[in-house]
Amino acid sequence: MAELRTLRADGTVWAVGQNVFGELGDGTTTNRSLPQQVAGLANIVDIAAGEDHSLAKSAAGIVYGWGKNLNGQVGG
């Protein structure tokens, strides 16, 4: 099962799929078969996803990243 991230019209981000490295942003590493809202994000205008990480940009220009950060791809 691959991961899928969705940006909804209300500015929320939802994710479903494998979650081995926390790439779904729900604070766990539990695989999800039903979409889960990514907590703590609001007014998101754009999202991007790599193989094991996710990124979201807010209307205020703040970029959030989560998941596997082996090469600093989530900013840490």
C-alpha atoms as a printed R data frame, in Angstrom:
   type eleno elety resid chain resno       x      y      z
1  ATOM     1    CA   MET     A     1   0.000  0.000  0.000
2  ATOM     2    CA   ALA     A     2   1.471  3.353 -1.027
3  ATOM     3    CA   GLU     A     3   0.939  6.598  0.839
4  ATOM     4    CA   LEU     A     4  -1.506  9.211 -0.378
5  ATOM     5    CA   ARG     A     5  -1.680 12.779  0.908
6  ATOM     6    CA   THR     A     6  -4.609 15.041  0.045
7  ATOM     7    CA   LEU     A     7  -5.037 18.789  0.468
8  ATOM     8    CA   ARG     A     8  -8.702 19.631  0.933
9  ATOM     9    CA   ALA     A     9 -10.404 22.896 -0.028
10 ATOM    10    CA   ASP     A    10 -10.718 23.856  3.663
11 ATOM    11    CA   GLY     A    11  -6.904 23.903  4.064
12 ATOM    12    CA   THR     A    12  -6.634 20.597  5.942
13 ATOM    13    CA   VAL     A    13  -4.315 17.762  4.965
14 ATOM    14    CA   TRP     A    14  -5.350 14.110  5.045
15 ATOM    15    CA   ALA     A    15  -3.184 11.017  4.587
16 ATOM    16    CA   VAL     A    16  -3.600  7.280  4.151
17 ATOM    17    CA   GLY     A    17  -1.234  4.329  3.579
18 ATOM    18    CA   GLN     A    18   1.975  2.979  5.007
19 ATOM    19    CA   ASN     A    19   3.403  4.966  7.874
20 ATOM    20    CA   VAL     A    20   6.713  3.258  8.653
21 ATOM    21    CA   PHE     A    21   8.603  6.544  9.174
22 ATOM    22    CA   GLY     A    22   5.721  8.723 10.381
23 ATOM    23    CA   GLU     A    23   5.170 10.108  6.879
24 ATOM    24    CA   LEU     A    24   1.402 10.334  7.428
25 ATOM    25    CA   GLY     A    25   1.842 12.929 10.170
26 ATOM    26    CA   ASP     A    26  -0.510 11.395 12.720
27 ATOM    27    CA   GLY     A    27   2.137 11.028 15.438
28 ATOM    28    CA   THR     A    28   2.388  7.252 14.993
29 ATOM    29    CA   THR     A    29   4.015  4.678 12.743
30 ATOM    30    CA   THR     A    30   0.757  2.775 12.319
31 ATOM    31    CA   ASN     A    31  -0.326  2.027  8.748
32 ATOM    32    CA   ARG     A    32  -3.718  3.576  7.937
33 ATOM    33    CA   SER     A    33  -6.319  2.127  5.572
34 ATOM    34    CA   LEU     A    34  -8.689  5.063  6.082
35 ATOM    35    CA   PRO     A    35  -7.717  8.730  5.641
36 ATOM    36    CA   GLN     A    36  -6.538 10.485  8.803
37 ATOM    37    CA   GLN     A    37  -6.301 14.249  9.204
38 ATOM    38    CA   VAL     A    38  -2.791 15.528  9.812
39 ATOM    39    CA   ALA     A    39  -3.062 17.215 13.197
40 ATOM    40    CA   GLY     A    40  -1.813 20.727 13.849
41 ATOM    41    CA   LEU     A    41  -2.091 22.007 10.276
42 ATOM    42    CA   ALA     A    42  -4.451 24.779  9.191
43 ATOM    43    CA   ASN     A    43  -4.689 27.123  6.222
44 ATOM    44    CA   ILE     A    44  -2.464 24.879  4.111
45 ATOM    45    CA   VAL     A    45  -2.147 25.957  0.475
46 ATOM    46    CA   ASP     A    46   0.277 23.379 -0.948
47 ATOM    47    CA   ILE     A    47   1.622 19.920 -0.150
48 ATOM    48    CA   ALA     A    48   4.420 17.730 -1.471
49 ATOM    49    CA   ALA     A    49   5.527 14.226 -0.644
50 ATOM    50    CA   GLY     A    50   8.632 12.151 -1.127
51 ATOM    51    CA   GLU     A    51   8.981  8.430 -0.668
52 ATOM    52    CA   ASP     A    52   9.128  8.588  3.128
53 ATOM    53    CA   HIS     A    53   8.365 12.206  4.064
54 ATOM    54    CA   SER     A    54   5.750 14.920  3.599
55 ATOM    55    CA   LEU     A    55   5.763 18.721  3.396
56 ATOM    56    CA   ALA     A    56   3.010 21.319  3.702
57 ATOM    57    CA   LYS     A    57   3.042 25.086  3.157
58 ATOM    58    CA   SER     A    58   0.629 27.389  4.984
59 ATOM    59    CA   ALA     A    59  -0.948 30.558  3.608
60 ATOM    60    CA   ALA     A    60   1.449 32.467  5.888
61 ATOM    61    CA   GLY     A    61   4.430 30.838  4.133
62 ATOM    62    CA   ILE     A    62   5.355 28.473  6.965
63 ATOM    63    CA   VAL     A    63   6.640 25.100  5.732
64 ATOM    64    CA   TYR     A    64   6.001 21.995  7.848
65 ATOM    65    CA   GLY     A    65   7.808 18.694  7.336
66 ATOM    66    CA   TRP     A    66   7.481 15.220  8.838
67 ATOM    67    CA   GLY     A    67   8.527 11.623  8.218
68 ATOM    68    CA   LYS     A    68  11.940 10.124  7.510
69 ATOM    69    CA   ASN     A    69  14.653 12.771  7.712
70 ATOM    70    CA   LEU     A    70  17.735 10.774  6.722
71 ATOM    71    CA   ASN     A    71  19.150 13.581  4.567
72 ATOM    72    CA   GLY     A    72  17.525 16.603  6.233
73 ATOM    73    CA   GLN     A    73  14.641 16.653  3.754
74 ATOM    74    CA   VAL     A    74  12.117 17.724  6.409
75 ATOM    75    CA   GLY     A    75  14.317 20.558  7.592
76 ATOM    76    CA   GLY     A    76  15.740 19.082 10.764
